Amino acid sequence: MVVLRMKRMGRIRRPFYRISAMDKRSPRDGRVIEALGWFDPITTDPEKTINLKAGRIHYWLSVGAQPSETVAALFKKNGIDPKPGPHHAELVDSDKPVSMESAAE
């Protein structure tokens, strides 16, 4: 089963996360199937806080990938429906990155 979750990067007391499609059995920082974006919780600039590949996220959700609770909350905050299922199939073509500004509009 494929899960969309965060992989911790950065250094001590300075976290940085990559949002990735991974096998459910792999460890948190293990092998990634595909990188789907990144999240920097420390930065205050909304443009540099999160970057998501919306088209690829919709693809993974359309084939049944399950987002973690945290990733689902980030998707919802940025205008991506986090529920897995075939309703994402028509949105797969848009592969534009999503930022905080475009989600607010």
DOTOR-736873 format. One record per atom (N, C-alpha, C): x, y, z. Coordinates in steps of 0.2 Angstrom, whole numbers, padded with zeros to 4 digits, always signed. Layout:
XYZ;...
***
This chain:
+0004-0006+0000;+0000+0000+0000;+0004+0006+0000;+0003+0011-0004;+0006+0017-0005;+0003+0023+0000;+0008+0026+0004;+0006+0031+0008;+0009+0038+0007;+0006+0043+0007;+0009+0050+0006;+0010+0053+0013;+0017+0053+0014;+0019+0056+0021;+0025+0060+0020;+0027+0063+0026;+0033+0067+0027;+0039+0063+0029;+0044+0065+0025;+0051+0063+0027;+0055+0068+0030;+0058+0067+0036;+0061+0073+0039;+0068+0074+0037;+0070+0080+0035;+0077+0082+0033;+0079+0087+0038;+0084+0091+0036;+0086+0097+0040;+0091+0095+0045;+0092+0098+0050;+0097+0097+0055;+0093+0097+0062;+0097+0097+0067;+0094+0097+0074;+0091+0103+0075;+0085+0103+0078;+0081+0109+0080;+0079+0113+0074;+0080+0111+0068;+0079+0115+0061;+0076+0110+0056;+0069+0108+0058;+0066+0103+0053;+0064+0105+0046;+0065+0101+0042;+0062+0102+0035;+0060+0096+0032;+0054+0096+0029;+0051+0089+0027;+0050+0089+0020;+0051+0083+0017;+0049+0082+0010;+0043+0077+0010;+0038+0079+0006;+0032+0076+0006;+0033+0071+0000;+0032+0064+0002;+0033+0059-0003;+0028+0053-0003;+0028+0050-0009;+0024+0044-0009;+0029+0038-0007;+0027+0034-0002;+0031+0029+0000;+0027+0022+0001;+0031+0017+0002;+0027+0011+0004;+0026+0011+0011;+0020+0009+0013;+0018+0009+0020;+0023+0006+0025;+0026+0000+0023;+0031-0003+0027;+0038+0000+0027;+0040+0004+0023;+0046+0007+0024;+0047+0012+0029;+0053+0013+0032;+0054+0018+0038;+0052+0025+0036;+0052+0029+0041;+0050+0036+0040;+0055+0040+0035;+0061+0038+0035;+0066+0041+0031;+0069+0036+0026;+0065+0031+0024;+0067+0026+0020;+0066+0028+0012;+0066+0023+0008;+0065+0023+0001;+0059+0027-0001;+0060+0031-0006;+0054+0035-0008;+0052+0033-0015;+0046+0032-0017;+0043+0031-0024;+0044+0037-0028;+0041+0042-0025;+0041+0049-0029;+0041+0055-0024;+0045+0060-0025;+0044+0066-0021;+0039+0070-0024;+0034+0073-0019;+0029+0076-0021;+0029+0084-0019;+0034+0086-0015;+0034+0093-0013;+0038+0093-0007;+0038+0099-0003;+0042+0100+0003;+0038+0105+0007;+0040+0105+0014;+0036+0109+0019;+0042+0111+0024;+0042+0118+0025;+0047+0121+0029;+0043+0124+0035;+0042+0121+0041;+0038+0124+0046;+0041+0130+0049;+0047+0131+0049;+0051+0137+0052;+0050+0143+0048;+0050+0143+0042;+0050+0149+0038;+0043+0153+0039;+0043+0160+0039;+0037+0164+0040;+0035+0166+0033;+0039+0166+0028;+0037+0168+0021;+0032+0163+0018;+0026+0165+0017;+0021+0160+0014;+0023+0156+0008;+0027+0160+0004;+0029+0157-0003;+0034+0152-0002;+0038+0152+0004;+0044+0148+0005;+0042+0142+0010;+0036+0142+0012;+0034+0137+0017;+0032+0131+0014;+0028+0130+0009;+0026+0124+0006;+0026+0124-0002;+0028+0119-0005;+0028+0118-0012;+0025+0111-0013;+0020+0110-0017;+0017+0104-0019;+0016+0103-0026;+0017+0097-0029;+0016+0095-0036;+0008+0093-0036;+0004+0097-0037;-0003+0096-0037;-0005+0090-0041;-0003+0090-0047;-0005+0085-0052;-0003+0078-0050;+0003+0077-0048;+0006+0071-0045;+0002+0069-0039;+0000+0073-0035;-0003+0072-0029;-0010+0069-0030;-0014+0072-0035;-0020+0070-0037;-0019+0063-0041;-0014+0062-0044;-0013+0055-0047;-0013+0050-0042;-0008+0051-0037;-0007+0046-0031;-0014+0045-0027;-0018+0050-0026;-0024+0049-0023;-0029+0046-0027;-0029+0047-0034;-0033+0043-0038;-0032+0036-0039;-0026+0034-0037;-0024+0026-0038;-0025+0023-0031;-0027+0027-0026;-0028+0024-0019;-0023+0025-0014;-0018+0030-0015;-0013+0031-0010;-0017+0035-0004;-0015+0033+0002;-0018+0036+0008;-0013+0041+0011;-0016+0047+0012;-0011+0052+0015;-0011+0051+0023;-0006+0053+0026;-0006+0053+0033;-0010+0059+0036;-0011+0059+0042;-0016+0064+0045;-0013+0071+0044;-0006+0072+0045;-0003+0078+0044;-0003+0080+0037;-0001+0076+0033;-0001+0078+0026;-0008+0079+0023;-0013+0076+0025;-0020+0077+0023;-0022+0084+0026;-0020+0086+0032;-0021+0093+0034;-0018+0098+0030;-0011+0097+0028;-0008+0101+0023;-0011+0102+0016;-0013+0096+0014;-0017+0096+0007;-0023+0100+0008;-0027+0099+0013;-0033+0103+0014;-0032+0110+0014;-0027+0112+0018;-0025+0119+0019;-0023+0123+0013;-0020+0119+0008;-0018+0121+0001;-0023+0120-0004;-0029+0118-0003;-0034+0117-0008;-0034+0111-0012;-0031+0106-0009;-0031+0099-0012;-0036+0094-0008;-0041+0091-0011;-0045+0087-0007;-0041+0080-0005;-0040+0079+0001;-0036+0074+0004;-0039+0067+0003;-0045+0066+0001;-0049+0060+0001;-0046+0056-0005;-0044+0050-0004;-0042+0046-0009;-0048+0043-0013;-0046+0042-0020;-0052+0039-0024;-0051+0041-0031;-0056+0039-0035;-0056+0040-0042;-0058+0047-0044;-0061+0051-0039;-0063+0058-0041;-0057+0063-0043;-0051+0060-0042;-0045+0064-0043;-0043+0063-0050;-0046+0059-0054;-0043+0057-0060;-0043+0062-0065;-0048+0067-0065;-0048+0072-0070;-0044+0078-0069;-0041+0078-0062;-0036+0083-0060;-0029+0082-0061;-0028+0076-0064;-0021+0073-0064;-0017+0077-0069;-0020+0080-0074;-0016+0084-0080;-0013+0090-0077;-0015+0093-0072;-0013+0100-0070;-0007+0098-0065;-0001+0099-0067;+0005+0097-0064;+0009+0103-0061;+0005+0109-0060;+0008+0115-0058;+0009+0115-0050;+0015+0117-0048;+0016+0117-0040;+0011+0122-0037;+0009+0120-0031;+0004+0124-0027;+0008+0127-0022;+0006+0134-0021;+0010+0137-0015;+0004+0140-0011;+0006+0143-0005;+0001+0146+0000;-0003+0151-0004;+0000+0156-0008;-0003+0161-0011;-0009+0159-0016;-0007+0154-0020;-0012+0151-0025;-0018+0148-0021;-0017+0145-0016;-0022+0141-0012;-0027+0146-0009;-0024+0152-0007;-0028+0157-0004;-0033+0161-0008;-0031+0160-0015;-0036+0164-0020;-0042+0160-0022;
***
